[in-house]
C-alpha cells in the first residue's frame, strides 16, 4: 500500500480485518470540534486493523491511512467468522485481542 492511501473508510462495511506486517498506519477519526478526520492513533507491525468492526459486524468507526509503504495481510470477514466458529487458538487471539504468550 502506498503513502497516504486510505484503505478502510470510517462508516464502510466491515469486509475484512488486516494485520500490519510492516510500516505504520494512521487511525483517523473526526473530533467533537470538526467532522474532518484527524490522526488519533498509530498502528505498528503486528497490530490488527478493523477487527472490532469485523467481529461485531458494524460499520468501521475509524479510517485507516498508510504512512509510507505499508504491507498488510488481509483476512476476509468470512474467513474470520470461520476461525471463530471453529474455535482454537485463532479464535482465542481474536476474541481477546491479546498476543499469545510463549
Phi, psi and omega in degrees: 000149186261165182302127177083357181288126173270113186258352175212122185264142174302134180090349181281162179293144181279079184281341184196166165240158184233153170245129177284116179270320178206155181089190181230149181235130175276138173259122186244133176217152174289157178254165176301331183277341185206148175278350179290131181291140176233156179289123179246346182197169179223132180258140183251170176306138181094349182269154180268146177238125174077015184289324181296313179296318181294320182286328183261358181053051178235155178303150180300139181266355180213165170255154183233128185234133178290137171258108183067212179275129181230133173254129181236148171252120185260130175246111177303147183305323179297321178293321178296315179300318179299315179300317181294319180291328180283339181078196179087194186298313180302321180294320179298315181295314181293322182290326183261340184057034177240144179294155177289141175268149183286000000 
